């Protein structure tokens, strides 16, 4: 006696592959937001290049508020250091003495360039750069303008380089982004080479650095080596 086995129907092989989905692009709103933030970041960064980043102010009994309303203040920026003092109030009891004999009308070497009464230059701004350098000289420090010579020289090229990076980041299309980065980096590199070497910016910067370093300290051999290091 034989037993018939039930008939079986062939089944299709199971598909174990994960379902594929079409690639999705970045939402339009997100792209616009990223681009807008990149543009704002670029504007803020470029603006910061032209503005003081921080300041230092010294106060002491021999710098009374009547003549030094902001103390001995200097501003630091990407491009260097600048005078941060304001005009002494016209009602100041020490205005005449300050402008004639202390700051204002002295060269940075200490020579008084002009002698007039206070009414001759009522709006003269106090020269706190000279005063700060004089104070530093007494404690053995070099002039403030000697600081960060490399950073001051290359800061504008670095800002331009980062601006190109942000411009590429703001664009969502890959081919356009690559084009912006390629053209931008080439332009920055060309500008840097022409500005530093063809236009003589590097030579002028090294000379200014050496002149500033030797303003109070007579060390020609040492300063010449500093200039050579900076040029290299």
C-alpha positions as CSV (number, residue, x, y, z in Angstrom):
1,X,0.0,0.0,0.0
2,X,1.5,3.2,-1.0
3,X,0.7,6.7,0.4
4,X,0.7,9.6,-2.0
5,X,2.5,12.7,-0.8
6,X,0.7,15.9,-1.1
7,X,1.5,18.0,-4.1
8,X,3.8,21.0,-3.4
9,X,3.7,24.2,-5.4
10,X,7.0,25.9,-6.1
11,X,7.6,29.2,-4.3
12,X,9.6,32.2,-5.4
13,X,12.9,32.8,-3.5
14,X,12.7,35.2,-0.6
15,X,14.2,38.6,-1.3
16,X,16.3,39.5,1.7
17,X,17.7,42.7,0.3
18,X,16.7,45.8,2.1
19,X,14.4,48.1,0.1
20,X,16.2,50.8,-1.6
21,X,15.1,54.4,-1.3
22,X,15.9,57.3,-3.7
23,X,18.6,59.6,-2.5
24,X,17.2,62.6,-0.7
25,X,18.6,66.1,-1.0
26,X,19.0,68.6,1.7
27,X,15.8,70.4,2.4
28,X,15.5,73.8,0.8
29,X,14.9,75.6,4.0
30,X,17.9,74.0,5.6
31,X,20.1,75.0,2.6
32,X,19.0,78.6,2.8
33,X,19.6,78.7,6.5
34,X,23.1,77.3,6.2
35,X,23.9,79.7,3.3
36,X,22.6,82.7,5.3
37,X,24.6,81.8,8.4
38,X,27.8,81.4,6.3
39,X,27.3,84.8,4.7
40,X,26.7,86.4,8.2
41,X,29.9,84.6,9.5
42,X,31.9,85.9,6.6
43,X,30.6,89.5,7.1
44,X,31.4,89.3,10.8
45,X,34.9,87.9,10.2
46,X,35.8,90.5,7.6
47,X,34.5,93.3,9.8
48,X,36.5,92.1,12.8
49,X,39.7,92.6,10.7
50,X,39.2,96.3,10.7
51,X,38.0,96.8,14.3
52,X,40.0,96.6,17.6
53,X,39.8,93.1,19.1
54,X,40.7,94.1,22.7
55,X,42.3,97.0,24.6
56,X,44.6,97.5,27.6
57,X,44.4,100.5,29.9
58,X,46.8,101.4,32.7
59,X,45.9,103.7,35.6
60,X,48.1,105.2,38.3
61,X,48.1,108.2,40.6
62,X,50.5,110.1,38.2
63,X,47.9,109.7,35.5
64,X,44.9,111.5,37.0
65,X,41.5,111.2,35.4
66,X,41.5,114.9,34.7
67,X,44.2,114.5,32.0
68,X,43.7,110.8,31.3
69,X,39.9,110.1,31.3
70,X,40.4,106.6,29.9
71,X,43.8,105.9,31.5
72,X,46.8,104.9,29.4
73,X,44.8,102.9,26.8
74,X,45.9,101.2,23.6
75,X,43.9,99.2,21.1
76,X,45.0,95.9,19.6
77,X,43.7,94.7,16.2
78,X,44.8,92.3,13.4
79,X,46.8,95.1,11.8
80,X,48.7,96.2,14.8
81,X,48.4,98.5,17.9
82,X,46.9,102.0,17.9
83,X,46.4,104.8,20.3
84,X,43.3,104.4,22.4
85,X,43.3,107.7,24.3
86,X,40.8,110.4,23.8
87,X,41.1,114.1,24.0
88,X,41.6,115.5,27.5
89,X,38.5,117.5,28.7
90,X,38.9,121.2,28.1
91,X,38.1,121.8,31.7
92,X,41.0,119.6,32.8
93,X,43.3,121.3,35.3
94,X,46.2,119.3,33.9
95,X,45.4,119.6,30.2
96,X,48.1,122.3,29.5
97,X,50.8,120.5,31.4
98,X,49.9,117.1,29.8
99,X,49.9,118.3,26.2
100,X,53.0,120.4,26.5
101,X,55.3,118.5,28.7
102,X,54.2,114.9,28.9
103,X,52.4,113.3,26.0
104,X,50.7,114.7,22.9
105,X,53.5,116.8,21.5
106,X,56.4,114.5,22.0
107,X,57.9,112.3,19.4
108,X,58.3,108.6,20.3
109,X,62.0,109.3,21.0
110,X,61.0,111.7,23.8
111,X,61.8,115.0,22.0
112,X,59.2,117.8,22.4
113,X,58.3,118.7,18.8
114,X,56.2,121.8,19.6
115,X,55.7,124.1,22.6
116,X,52.6,126.2,22.7
117,X,50.1,127.1,25.2
118,X,47.1,124.8,25.7
119,X,44.9,126.9,23.4
120,X,47.1,126.2,20.4
121,X,46.0,122.5,20.2
122,X,42.8,122.2,22.2
123,X,41.7,119.0,20.5
124,X,45.0,117.2,20.5
125,X,44.7,113.5,21.4
126,X,47.0,112.2,24.0
127,X,49.7,109.9,22.6
128,X,49.3,106.8,24.9
129,X,51.3,104.6,22.5
130,X,54.4,106.7,23.3
131,X,53.6,106.6,27.1
132,X,53.0,102.9,27.1
133,X,56.3,102.2,25.3
134,X,58.1,104.5,27.7
135,X,56.7,102.6,30.7
136,X,57.7,99.3,29.1
137,X,61.1,100.6,28.3
138,X,61.8,101.2,32.0
139,X,61.1,97.6,32.8
140,X,63.2,96.2,29.9
141,X,60.4,95.5,27.4
142,X,60.6,96.2,23.7
143,X,58.1,98.5,22.0
144,X,54.6,97.1,21.6
145,X,54.8,97.4,17.8
146,X,57.4,94.5,17.8
147,X,54.8,92.0,18.9
148,X,53.2,89.4,16.6
149,X,55.1,90.4,13.4
150,X,54.2,87.3,11.5
151,X,50.5,87.3,12.5
152,X,50.1,91.0,11.6
153,X,51.7,90.3,8.2
154,X,49.6,87.2,7.2
155,X,46.3,88.0,8.9
156,X,44.7,89.5,5.8
157,X,45.5,86.5,3.7
158,X,44.2,84.2,6.4
159,X,41.0,86.1,6.6
160,X,40.6,85.9,2.8
161,X,41.3,82.1,2.9
162,X,38.6,81.5,5.5
163,X,36.2,83.7,3.6
164,X,36.7,81.5,0.6
165,X,36.1,78.4,2.8
166,X,32.8,79.9,4.0
167,X,31.7,80.8,0.5
168,X,32.2,77.2,-0.6
169,X,30.3,76.0,2.5
170,X,27.4,78.3,1.7
171,X,26.9,76.6,-1.7
172,X,25.0,73.3,-1.8
173,X,25.8,72.2,-5.4
174,X,29.1,70.2,-5.4
175,X,30.4,71.3,-8.8
176,X,29.8,75.0,-8.0
177,X,31.4,74.6,-4.6
178,X,34.5,73.0,-6.1
179,X,34.7,75.8,-8.6
180,X,34.4,78.5,-6.0
181,X,37.1,76.9,-3.8
182,X,39.5,76.4,-6.7
183,X,39.2,79.9,-8.0
184,X,39.1,81.5,-4.6
185,X,42.2,79.7,-3.3
186,X,44.1,80.4,-6.5
187,X,43.2,84.1,-6.2
188,X,44.3,84.3,-2.5
189,X,47.6,82.6,-3.3
190,X,48.3,84.9,-6.2
191,X,47.4,88.0,-4.2
192,X,49.7,86.9,-1.4
193,X,52.7,86.2,-3.6
194,X,52.3,89.5,-5.6
195,X,51.7,91.6,-2.5
196,X,54.5,90.1,-0.5
197,X,57.2,89.9,-3.1
198,X,56.3,91.9,-6.2
199,X,55.0,94.9,-4.4
200,X,57.6,94.7,-1.6
201,X,55.2,94.4,1.3
202,X,57.4,91.8,3.0
203,X,60.6,94.0,2.7
204,X,58.7,97.0,4.1
205,X,57.3,95.1,6.9
206,X,60.7,93.6,8.0
207,X,62.2,97.1,7.9
208,X,59.4,98.6,10.0
209,X,59.8,95.7,12.5
210,X,63.5,96.3,12.8
211,X,63.1,100.1,13.2
212,X,60.5,99.6,15.9
213,X,62.7,97.0,17.7
214,X,65.7,99.4,17.7
215,X,63.8,102.4,18.8
216,X,64.8,102.2,22.5
217,X,67.4,99.3,22.4
218,X,70.7,99.6,20.5
219,X,71.3,96.0,19.6
220,X,72.0,96.1,15.9
221,X,73.4,92.6,15.5
222,X,70.5,91.0,17.4
223,X,67.9,93.0,15.7
224,X,69.4,92.3,12.3
225,X,69.1,88.6,13.1
226,X,65.4,89.1,14.1
227,X,64.7,90.8,10.8
228,X,66.4,87.9,8.9
229,X,64.3,85.4,10.9
230,X,61.1,87.3,10.1
231,X,62.0,87.5,6.4
232,X,62.6,83.7,6.3
